[in-house]
Amino acid sequence: MKKIRKQTYTMDMYLNKVHDLDIRNDSDVQRQFVWSNEQINELVKTVLSDDYIPPIILGEEDNSQLWIVDGGQRTAALNKFRYYNHKITSAIEDSIIPYKTKARDKNGEVLSDTDGNIVWENATFDIKNKTYDKLPVELRKKFDEYQMETIIHEHCDMHRISQLIKRYNNHTAMNTNQKAFTYIDRFAREIREILDTRFFLDCSDYKEKEKVKGVGERVVIETIMCTYHLADWKRRTKEICSYLNQHSSKAEFDKLAENLHRLECIVTADIKDIFNAKESFLFLTLFDRFTRLGVSDVKFAAFLGEFKTRLRKKKMAGQCFDEIDKDKGTKDKAVILSKLSLLEALMMEFLGFDRHEKPSFSDEEIFIHCTNGWDRARKSAG
């Protein structure tokens, strides 16, 4: 009968067992170490903050030899930090770790209260660019005494251990978009609500695989950044999420939701493919600018139809839309500014406006856009 038991070790005990090969991390089918410095940073911070790490899964042969089934990457990362002089990199976020230390007088003697009890005081330590040996003694103790939970499958042979490795690693890791989304927790609910609108269900051209992989979330995030914070544009989705988590507002997401509801009424089957994974954020930003012109929304749909069939290839200042990012990354700030400038010029010409004529803003809109950089971005664009 297959049995499973739980065993808790201190970190020091667990890693010593790995060093002594009582617990082995080199089964025949175990993959090589692939974690990035960023992943090691977060794991070490989790330990020093006394947060939760899921149990390590082990397989035990009848001779008591233990093999790591799930948790090999975590084990190797912790081992690198504890015994191989691995340095926490400067890229780590929230690197200040609080801890308790014994209060001491100017001579270094430990202070006691009137009852003879040791006096403890609060302290903090920045682990950025630090190795284990550079930690205060209190944090080294905290690391070594961290409780490592393990789940042990008994009566295993190597075939059974290989089966268990396959079972526990049969999952899909978070991709770049999905990981980035964890950095915008303040507005995650608003983003989810926006993704449930009819625009994303019926009026856009996102493949089902793209939706599962977080493309919709990325489009919303890039649209908010491009519409309201273009002057501070970030190329990487994670950086955009971190920025918006600090600088965005619910009003910005509410305005996007309102714009999407308006687009639902005008986007037809022949133009909805313009709102795709690559370029949606540009056209959603353009529509936000269009809404300030006081023109019927059907004119925007008409512009999109002309853009798709004719204007996409029209050259202005020697370039057409499709040529702008030919030699550069599509998410470079200069490319985005150039594309928006061209799109706005094409739209204003199509609508019969002077492109440089500024639409009228309400006091509230002036406050929202000027404080978030839209006006500066517009000037930079052209």
DODO-750683 format. One record per residue: x, y, z of N, C-alpha, C in turn. Coordinates in steps of 0.02 Angstrom, whole numbers, padded with zeros to 5 digits, always signed. Example, Ala and Ser with C-alpha at 12.3 -4.5 7.8 and 13.67 -1.06 7.14 Angstrom:
<pts>
+00660-00284+00390+00615-00225+00390+00660-00165+00390 +00642-00112+00354+00684-00053+00357+00645+00002+00394 
</pts>
This chain:
<pts>
+00042-00060+00000+00000+00000+00000+00044+00063+00000 +00029+00111-00044+00067+00172-00048+00050+00217+00010 +00101+00240+00046+00090+00283+00104+00123+00351+00093 +00092+00400+00123+00119+00468+00120+00123+00495+00191 +00177+00528+00207+00183+00559+00273+00211+00630+00266 +00201+00670+00317+00226+00738+00318+00286+00742+00365 +00334+00783+00345+00394+00793+00386+00415+00866+00380 +00428+00898+00437+00452+00967+00436+00524+00971+00461 +00566+01004+00423+00636+01014+00441+00649+01089+00449 +00700+01107+00488+00724+01175+00483+00762+01181+00417 +00769+01242+00392+00806+01252+00330+00876+01225+00336 +00909+01237+00392+00977+01212+00403+00979+01136+00398 +00931+01103+00430+00930+01030+00429+00916+01004+00359 +00868+01036+00325+00849+01013+00258+00908+01019+00209 +00941+01078+00209+00996+01087+00162+01056+01044+00180 +01066+01030+00244+01120+00985+00263+01106+00914+00238 +01043+00894+00240+01025+00828+00214+01037+00825+00138 +01025+00882+00104+01039+00884+00033+01114+00879+00021 +01154+00915+00062+01227+00912+00056+01253+00843+00070 +01224+00809+00119+01248+00742+00137+01219+00688+00092 +01178+00708+00042+01146+00662-00005+01095+00616+00027 +01073+00633+00089+01015+00597+00117+00953+00614+00077 +00951+00676+00052+00899+00697+00005+00935+00716-00060 +00916+00683-00114+00951+00695-00177+00908+00734-00226 +00942+00777-00263+00909+00821-00311+00932+00807-00382 +00952+00745-00394+00981+00728-00460+00954+00663-00487 +00888+00653-00481+00858+00592-00511+00868+00594-00586 +00860+00537-00618+00875+00531-00689+00835+00579-00732 +00774+00594-00712+00731+00636-00754+00724+00708-00727 +00761+00725-00675+00757+00792-00647+00792+00842-00694 +00760+00899-00708+00790+00948-00753+00847+00986-00718 +00889+01017-00759+00943+01058-00733+00915+01123-00702 +00957+01158-00665+00935+01221-00634+00923+01274-00687 +00863+01304-00687+00846+01352-00739+00819+01418-00711 +00818+01425-00646+00788+01486-00617+00831+01547-00631 +00797+01604-00637+00830+01669-00647+00848+01699-00580 +00890+01751-00581+00907+01787-00520+00845+01817-00487 +00798+01839-00528+00736+01868-00502+00698+01817-00460 +00695+01755-00484+00660+01703-00446+00696+01686-00381 +00762+01685-00383+00800+01672-00322+00789+01729-00272 +00790+01791-00297+00777+01849-00254+00712+01840-00215 +00659+01824-00251+00592+01820-00221+00588+01762-00171 +00621+01707-00186+00618+01650-00140+00655+01666-00075 +00714+01695-00080+00752+01712-00019+00713+01764+00022 +00684+01813-00012+00644+01863+00023+00585+01831+00059 +00554+01781+00027+00499+01745+00058+00521+01712+00123 +00578+01681+00123+00604+01648+00183+00620+01699+00237 +00655+01753+00220+00675+01803+00269+00615+01841+00297 +00561+01844+00258+00499+01877+00281+00453+01828+00317 +00475+01766+00322+00436+01713+00356+00368+01703+00322 +00367+01709+00256+00307+01695+00219+00305+01621+00199 +00252+01603+00163+00239+01532+00150+00273+01507+00086 +00304+01449+00091+00330+01413+00033+00294+01346+00031 +00266+01327-00026+00232+01261-00031+00279+01204-00013 +00251+01149+00011+00293+01092+00032+00336+01065-00026 +00394+01039-00008+00436+01002-00054+00409+00930-00056 +00403+00902-00116+00378+00833-00123+00438+00787-00132 +00441+00735-00090+00496+00687-00092+00470+00616-00105 +00513+00576-00136+00500+00505-00143+00551+00466-00104 +00529+00416-00065+00575+00379-00021+00579+00306-00042 +00640+00284-00055+00652+00213-00068+00649+00174-00002 +00643+00109-00006+00638+00069+00055+00703+00069+00096 +00759+00089+00064+00823+00094+00101+00831+00163+00135 +00776+00204+00134+00774+00270+00166+00804+00326+00124 +00829+00310+00064+00853+00363+00019+00795+00406-00004 +00802+00472+00003+00751+00519-00018+00771+00554-00083 +00722+00562-00128+00733+00596-00192+00683+00654-00198 +00706+00711-00223+00660+00767-00233+00618+00754-00295 +00553+00757-00286+00505+00747-00340+00481+00815-00367 +00463+00860-00322+00442+00927-00341+00471+00977-00291 +00508+01026-00316+00541+01074-00273+00616+01075-00284 +00638+01043-00338+00710+01042-00352+00739+01111-00367 +00700+01153-00402+00725+01220-00418+00729+01262-00354 +00678+01256-00311+00680+01293-00248+00739+01272-00206 +00749+01207-00203+00804+01180-00162+00871+01205-00188 +00882+01202-00253+00945+01225-00282+00955+01300-00270 +00901+01339-00275+00906+01411-00265+00926+01427-00193 +00893+01395-00146+00908+01406-00075+00979+01384-00059 +01001+01330-00090+01068+01304-00080+01120+01354-00106 +01107+01384-00164+01153+01433-00193+01161+01492-00147 +01107+01515-00117+01111+01573-00073+01146+01555-00008 +01130+01497+00020+01157+01479+00086+01231+01459+00084 +01250+01422+00032+01317+01393+00034+01363+01414-00024 +01337+01447-00075+01378+01461-00134+01384+01535-00149 +01378+01577-00097+01393+01648-00102+01351+01685-00154 +01290+01661-00166+01247+01695-00214+01224+01763-00186 +01229+01814-00228+01211+01882-00206+01141+01900-00231 +01100+01927-00186+01035+01954-00206+01047+02014-00251 +01015+02015-00308+01030+02068-00357+00995+02134-00340 +01018+02187-00372+00990+02253-00359+00920+02262-00388 +00898+02213-00430+00832+02218-00461+00776+02199-00414 +00792+02173-00356+00740+02149-00310+00695+02207-00288 +00630+02194-00283+00583+02244-00259+00570+02233-00184 +00553+02286-00149+00538+02282-00077+00593+02245-00040 +00653+02271-00045+00712+02235-00019+00726+02247+00055 +00686+02289+00087+00697+02304+00158+00662+02251+00201 +00699+02215+00241+00672+02161+00283+00672+02183+00356 +00614+02183+00388+00611+02201+00460+00629+02140+00503 +00658+02153+00561+00673+02098+00608+00682+02127+00678 +00688+02084+00726+00699+02103+00796+00772+02092+00814 +00801+02139+00851+00870+02132+00873+00875+02152+00946 +00925+02126+00981+00936+02143+01051+00962+02214+01057 +00932+02253+01101+00955+02321+01112+01021+02320+01150 +01067+02364+01129+01133+02365+01160+01151+02437+01179 +01194+02443+01229+01217+02509+01249+01276+02529+01205 +01306+02587+01219+01360+02612+01177+01422+02569+01179 +01427+02526+01230+01484+02480+01235+01470+02412+01203 +01410+02405+01175+01392+02342+01143+01362+02291+01189 +01350+02309+01252+01320+02263+01299+01245+02259+01290 +01217+02198+01296+01145+02188+01288+01108+02220+01346 +01056+02257+01330+01017+02292+01382+00962+02247+01410 +00948+02256+01474+00894+02220+01507+00848+02269+01543 +00785+02248+01552+00739+02292+01589+00748+02280+01664 +00706+02312+01704+00712+02308+01777+00700+02237+01803 +00665+02196+01764+00653+02126+01785+00705+02078+01759 +00756+02105+01726+00809+02062+01700+00796+02032+01632 +00741+02053+01600+00725+02028+01533+00763+02066+01480 +00785+02031+01429+00820+02063+01373+00773+02111+01337 +00799+02169+01320+00760+02219+01282+00771+02208+01208 +00716+02199+01172+00719+02191+01099+00694+02254+01065 +00722+02268+01007+00701+02327+00970+00693+02310+00896 +00653+02351+00862+00641+02341+00790+00701+02365+00750 +00716+02329+00696+00770+02348+00651+00750+02328+00580 +00785+02355+00531+00774+02337+00462+00842+02326+00427 +00840+02288+00373+00902+02275+00336+00885+02270+00262 +00925+02304+00221+00916+02301+00148+00957+02243+00121 +00923+02193+00093+00959+02133+00069+00985+02141-00002 +00972+02199-00032+00996+02212-00100+01072+02206-00103 +01097+02166-00152+01169+02156-00163+01204+02122-00104 +01166+02083-00065+01195+02049-00007+01196+01973-00017 +01247+01941+00010+01250+01869+00014+01228+01847+00084 +01222+01782+00094+01202+01756+00160+01249+01782+00214 +01314+01780+00201+01364+01799+00252+01360+01873+00271 +01329+01914+00229+01324+01986+00243+01260+02003+00282 +01218+01954+00295+01156+01967+00333+01173+01977+00407 +01133+02015+00442+01140+02019+00515+01130+01949+00544 +01160+01936+00602+01156+01870+00631+01083+01849+00642 +01040+01897+00659+00970+01880+00671+00936+01854+00607 +00953+01883+00550+00923+01860+00487+00954+01794+00464 +01018+01783+00480+01048+01718+00464+01013+01663+00505 +01000+01678+00568+00964+01629+00609+00893+01617+00582 +00861+01672+00562+00793+01666+00536+00792+01622+00474 +00841+01630+00430+00847+01589+00370+00857+01516+00389 +00905+01503+00433+00922+01434+00451+00866+01399+00489 +00825+01437+00526+00772+01407+00567+00704+01404+00531 +00702+01429+00469+00639+01427+00432+00613+01355+00426 +00549+01346+00436+00519+01280+00436+00503+01257+00365 +00538+01207+00342+00528+01178+00275+00482+01117+00280 +00424+01123+00251+00376+01067+00251+00391+01021+00192 +00387+00956+00205+00394+00907+00151+00338+00856+00154 +00320+00831+00096+00273+00775+00090+00313+00716+00061 +00312+00659+00094+00354+00603+00075+00312+00544+00051 +00322+00524-00011+00291+00464-00038+00336+00405-00020 +00310+00358+00017+00349+00301+00040+00349+00244-00011 +00397+00197-00003+00402+00135-00042+00407+00149-00117 +00453+00194-00135+00462+00212-00205+00523+00176-00234 +00521+00164-00299+00582+00146-00336+00592+00201-00388 +00645+00196-00428+00660+00250-00474+00605+00260-00527 +00572+00206-00546+00517+00212-00593+00460+00252-00563 +00443+00237-00501+00390+00273-00466+00409+00346-00456 +00471+00360-00440+00494+00428-00430+00489+00468-00496 +00505+00436-00552+00499+00468-00617+00426+00483-00633 +00381+00437-00615+00310+00449-00625+00285+00509-00584 +00309+00513-00522+00288+00568-00479+00314+00635-00504 +00376+00636-00529+00404+00698-00557+00361+00721-00616 +00342+00674-00658+00299+00690-00715+00232+00718-00691 +00202+00686-00640+00137+00707-00615+00140+00778-00586 +00189+00790-00543+00190+00854-00507+00214+00912-00550 +00246+00896-00606+00269+00949-00650+00227+00956-00713 +00168+00924-00713+00123+00927-00770+00078+00988-00763 +00107+01047-00769+00069+01109-00765+00102+01162-00809 +00066+01214-00823+00091+01269-00864+00110+01328-00820 +00172+01348-00825+00196+01404-00784+00164+01469-00810 +00161+01520-00767+00135+01585-00787+00181+01615-00840 +00151+01642-00893+00192+01674-00944+00206+01747-00924 +00239+01783-00969+00260+01852-00953+00201+01897-00938 +00148+01892-00979+00089+01934-00968+00055+01918-00901 +00049+01853-00887+00015+01832-00825+00055+01852-00763 +00120+01847-00767+00162+01869-00710+00157+01944-00701 +00158+01981-00756+00154+02054-00753+00090+02076-00719 +00035+02040-00731-00030+02059-00704-00030+02059-00628 +00014+02020-00597+00017+02018-00524+00045+02083-00495 +00073+02127-00538+00102+02190-00514+00053+02248-00518 -00011+02234-00534-00061+02287-00538-00122+02267-00497 -00110+02245-00437-00164+02219-00394-00215+02273-00377 -00196+02336-00375-00244+02390-00357-00302+02394-00406 -00289+02377-00469-00340+02385-00520-00358+02319-00555 -00340+02264-00525-00353+02199-00556-00428+02187-00565 -00468+02207-00517-00540+02197-00523-00569+02238-00581 -00547+02301-00587-00571+02342-00642-00552+02312-00710 -00492+02285-00714-00469+02255-00776-00511+02193-00793 -00524+02152-00743-00566+02093-00754-00636+02112-00778 -00664+02164-00749-00731+02187-00769-00730+02212-00841 -00677+02247-00860-00671+02272-00929-00667+02213-00978 -00631+02162-00959-00623+02104-01004-00688+02064-01013 -00736+02075-00968-00801+02041-00973-00850+02080-01017 -00830+02138-01043-00875+02178-01084-00883+02147-01153 -00936+02167-01188-00951+02139-01254-00897+02156-01304 -00862+02212-01293-00809+02231-01340-00757+02175-01346 -00734+02149-01290-00683+02097-01291-00711+02029-01313 -00776+02021-01307-00807+01958-01327-00826+01957-01400 -00851+02013-01427-00880+02013-01494-00852+02064-01542 -00817+02115-01518-00798+02171-01561-00723+02177-01570 -00687+02124-01560-00614+02125-01566-00591+02059-01596 -00526+02057-01611-00500+01998-01647-00445+01964-01606 -00463+01941-01546-00415+01905-01505-00431+01830-01508 -00380+01791-01523-00389+01719-01526-00398+01691-01456 -00431+01634-01451-00444+01604-01385-00379+01589-01348 -00328+01567-01385-00264+01552-01353-00233+01616-01325 -00242+01672-01361-00215+01736-01337-00250+01758-01273 -00316+01748-01271-00353+01767-01211-00329+01729-01150 -00319+01663-01159-00296+01621-01104-00227+01643-01080 -00186+01668-01126-00117+01686-01110-00110+01758-01085 -00166+01791-01071-00163+01857-01040-00156+01916-01088 -00170+01904-01152-00164+01959-01201-00215+02014-01187 -00276+01995-01167-00327+02045-01152-00305+02091-01096 -00277+02063-01042-00252+02104-00987-00198+02152-01011 -00153+02126-01054-00099+02169-01080-00127+02226-01121 -00178+02214-01162-00208+02266-01203-00238+02321-01160 -00274+02302-01108-00304+02351-01062-00249+02393-01029 -00198+02360-01005-00144+02395-00969-00107+02443-01016 -00091+02419-01076-00056+02462-01124-00100+02521-01146 -00165+02510-01151-00211+02564-01171-00212+02619-01118 -00217+02600-01054-00216+02650-01001-00150+02688-01001 -00096+02652-01009-00030+02685-01009-00023+02732-01068 -00045+02709-01127-00038+02749-01187-00084+02809-01186 -00145+02801-01159-00194+02855-01159-00178+02909-01108 -00156+02889-01049-00149+02938-00994-00078+02950-00971 -00031+02906-00988+00036+02912-00961+00089+02902-01015 +00074+02923-01076+00119+02908-01132+00189+02938-01122 +00193+02995-01090+00258+03027-01079+00304+02982-01037 +00275+02937-00998+00315+02892-00955+00311+02820-00979 +00299+02811-01044+00289+02744-01072+00346+02696-01053 +00327+02635-01036+00376+02582-01021+00368+02527-01073 +00423+02498-01093+00422+02448-01146+00396+02380-01121 +00415+02362-01061+00397+02296-01034+00331+02299-00997 +00290+02247-01006+00224+02246-00975+00228+02248-00899 +00276+02214-00871+00284+02214-00798+00297+02285-00772 +00339+02322-00808+00355+02391-00787+00294+02436-00793 +00253+02425-00845+00191+02463-00852+00145+02449-00793 +00138+02386-00775+00095+02367-00719+00118+02399-00654 +00182+02396-00641+00209+02426-00580+00197+02501-00579 +00206+02533-00636+00196+02605-00641+00123+02623-00629 +00077+02588-00663+00006+02604-00656-00019+02589-00586 +00008+02538-00554-00013+02522-00486-00002+02581-00439 +00048+02622-00455+00064+02681-00414+00031+02745-00439 +00024+02751-00505+00006+02816-00534-00062+02820-00568 -00094+02763-00578-00159+02764-00613-00215+02779-00563 -00277+02780-00589-00335+02793-00547-00394+02755-00574 -00444+02744-00533-00505+02710-00554-00539+02748-00610 -00535+02815-00608-00567+02857-00659-00542+02840-00729 -00478+02824-00734-00449+02806-00799-00479+02742-00826 -00487+02693-00783-00516+02629-00804-00591+02637-00819 -00624+02679-00780-00695+02692-00793-00705+02724-00861 -00660+02771-00879-00665+02805-00944-00653+02755-01000 -00605+02710-00992-00593+02659-01042-00655+02615-01051 -00685+02594-00995-00746+02553-00998-00801+02590-01036 -00808+02655-01024-00858+02696-01059-00843+02697-01134 -00779+02707-01152-00760+02708-01223-00775+02641-01257 -00762+02586-01222-00775+02520-01251-00849+02510-01263 -00891+02533-01218-00964+02527-01227-00986+02567-01289 -00955+02624-01301-00971+02663-01360-00948+02627-01423 -00890+02597-01420-00864+02560-01478-00907+02499-01495 -00935+02468-01443-00978+02410-01455-01036+02426-01502 -01056+02489-01503-01114+02510-01543-01096+02525-01615 -01031+02529-01630-01012+02550-01698-00964+02502-01733 -00929+02459-01696-00881+02413-01727-00918+02356-01761 -00907+02349-01825-00940+02298-01865-00891+02242-01883 -00917+02188-01910-00876+02129-01923-00818+02144-01971 -00829+02192-02017-00777+02205-02067-00718+02246-02040 -00726+02277-01981-00670+02317-01955-00645+02293-01887 -00677+02243-01857-00658+02224-01789-00588+02194-01786 -00561+02169-01843-00494+02141-01841-00440+02194-01831 -00459+02258-01835-00411+02312-01818-00394+02308-01744 -00442+02286-01704-00430+02281-01632-00401+02211-01616 -00337+02204-01633-00302+02141-01624-00250+02145-01568 -00216+02091-01556-00169+02088-01500-00112+02138-01507 -00092+02153-01568-00034+02197-01580-00051+02271-01576 -00108+02292-01605-00120+02363-01616-00181+02392-01580 -00217+02350-01543-00278+02375-01509-00266+02437-01467 -00212+02437-01428-00202+02492-01382-00194+02559-01418 -00166+02557-01479-00158+02619-01517-00226+02646-01539 -00270+02603-01563-00335+02626-01588-00382+02643-01530 -00374+02610-01473-00414+02629-01415-00391+02696-01387 -00327+02710-01391-00301+02776-01372-00326+02829-01420 -00324+02812-01485-00348+02859-01536-00422+02875-01526 -00462+02824-01508-00533+02836-01498-00544+02882-01438 -00503+02874-01386-00509+02919-01328-00499+02991-01350 -00451+03004-01394-00439+03071-01420-00498+03093-01464 -00524+03046-01504-00581+03061-01547-00642+03084-01507 -00652+03055-01448-00712+03072-01408-00713+03145-01387 -00657+03180-01391-00654+03249-01371-00666+03297-01430 -00682+03270-01488-00693+03311-01547-00766+03331-01556 -00811+03299-01518-00881+03315-01524-00913+03291-01589 -00886+03236-01616-00910+03208-01679-00946+03142-01665 -00996+03126-01706-01032+03063-01698-00985+03003-01702 -00995+02954-01659-00951+02896-01657-00950+02857-01723 -01004+02861-01762-01005+02824-01825-00951+02849-01872 -00929+02912-01863-00875+02939-01904-00809+02903-01889 -00801+02883-01827-00740+02845-01809-00741+02777-01844 -00798+02745-01844-00804+02681-01879-00790+02689-01953 -00815+02744-01981-00802+02758-02052-00727+02768-02064 -00694+02803-02018-00621+02812-02024-00585+02745-02022 -00605+02702-01975-00573+02636-01971-00581+02597-02035 -00640+02601-02066-00651+02567-02130-00605+02593-02184 -00597+02659-02187-00551+02689-02236-00479+02673-02220 -00463+02673-02156-00394+02656-02136-00376+02586-02159 -00421+02540-02148-00408+02470-02164-00400+02460-02239 -00441+02493-02280-00440+02481-02351-00393+02526-02390 -00380+02587-02363-00342+02635-02403-00289+02674-02364 -00308+02701-02307-00264+02748-02272-00204+02714-02239 -00208+02650-02228-00152+02614-02196-00089+02620-02238 -00098+02625-02304-00041+02628-02350-00025+02700-02371 -00065+02748-02348-00054+02817-02368+00007+02846-02333 +00051+02878-02371+00112+02906-02343+00101+02979-02323 +00125+02995-02264+00127+03064-02240+00197+03075-02213 +00228+03128-02232+00298+03142-02213+00343+03084-02233 +00327+03053-02289+00370+03001-02317+00361+02931-02289 +00313+02921-02242+00303+02855-02213+00229+02839-02209 +00215+02774-02216+00147+02751-02203+00147+02712-02137 +00089+02695-02113+00082+02664-02047+00123+02600-02042 +00118+02558-02092+00150+02492-02088+00226+02495-02093 +00253+02552-02114+00326+02558-02121+00361+02583-02059 +00323+02611-02013+00355+02645-01956+00396+02599-01912 +00369+02539-01898+00406+02495-01852+00445+02440-01889 +00459+02451-01953+00493+02400-01993+00562+02384-01966 +00598+02434-01943+00667+02424-01919+00673+02433-01844 +00616+02438-01808+00619+02449-01736+00568+02404-01701 +00574+02399-01634+00526+02361-01595+00458+02395-01595 +00405+02357-01598+00338+02386-01601+00319+02421-01536 +00353+02406-01481+00336+02437-01417+00385+02491-01396 +00429+02511-01441+00474+02567-01425+00433+02631-01422 +00450+02675-01375+00413+02737-01366+00412+02779-01430 +00468+02784-01464+00472+02824-01525+00425+02798-01579 +00420+02731-01583+00375+02700-01632+00302+02716-01615 +00285+02710-01552+00216+02723-01531+00197+02796-01543 +00242+02842-01526+00229+02913-01537+00220+02927-01612 +00262+02896-01653+00256+02907-01725+00191+02879-01752 +00172+02820-01730+00111+02790-01755+00049+02830-01734 +00048+02851-01671-00009+02891-01647-00012+02958-01683 +00046+02988-01695+00047+03051-01731+00018+03043-01801 +00039+02990-01835+00014+02977-01903-00060+02960-01902 -00081+02918-01855-00152+02900-01850-00195+02961-01838 -00172+03005-01793-00211+03064-01777-00214+03111-01837 -00159+03116-01873-00158+03159-01933-00206+03132-01985 -00205+03067-01996-00251+03035-02044-00323+03045-02024 -00337+03036-01959-00405+03042-01935-00430+03113-01941 -00389+03161-01921-00410+03231-01923-00422+03253-01996 -00380+03230-02041-00388+03246-02112-00453+03215-02138 -00465+03152-02120-00525+03117-02142-00588+03153-02117 -00585+03178-02055-00643+03211-02025-00650+03284-02046 -00600+03310-02081-00603+03379-02103-00581+03430-02051 -00543+03407-02000-00518+03452-01948-00447+03473-01964 -00429+03530-01936-00358+03548-01933-00327+03503-01881 -00277+03465-01899-00249+03415-01854-00223+03446-01790 -00197+03506-01793-00167+03537-01734-00217+03576-01693 -00280+03577-01717-00332+03611-01678-00349+03569-01617 -00347+03597-01558-00359+03559-01497-00433+03558-01481 -00460+03500-01464-00530+03496-01444-00541+03530-01377 -00604+03544-01362-00620+03576-01298-00622+03524-01243 -00593+03541-01186-00593+03496-01128-00634+03527-01073 -00667+03483-01035-00699+03505-00973-00644+03515-00921 -00661+03551-00867-00611+03561-00813-00586+03495-00787 -00631+03446-00780-00611+03381-00753-00563+03346-00801 -00577+03350-00866-00533+03317-00915-00465+03350-00918 -00464+03417-00912-00400+03452-00911-00358+03428-00853 -00389+03421-00795-00354+03398-00735-00327+03327-00745 -00370+03282-00769-00350+03212-00776-00293+03206-00826 -00300+03237-00885-00251+03226-00938-00187+03264-00928 -00191+03325-00904-00129+03363-00894-00088+03334-00838 -00120+03312-00784-00082+03285-00728-00053+03217-00745 -00079+03183-00794-00054+03116-00811-00013+03115-00874 +00000+03173-00903+00048+03175-00957+00020+03170-01027 -00047+03166-01036-00074+03159-01103-00057+03219-01147 -00063+03279-01119-00050+03338-01159+00023+03341-01180 +00067+03323-01133+00139+03323-01150+00153+03271-01203 +00121+03213-01198+00132+03160-01246+00107+03181-01316 +00050+03217-01317+00022+03240-01380+00070+03287-01415 +00101+03332-01376+00149+03379-01405+00210+03341-01432 +00232+03289-01394+00290+03250-01416+00275+03213-01480 +00212+03192-01487+00192+03154-01545+00190+03196-01608 +00184+03262-01600+00182+03299-01663+00169+03371-01654 
</pts>
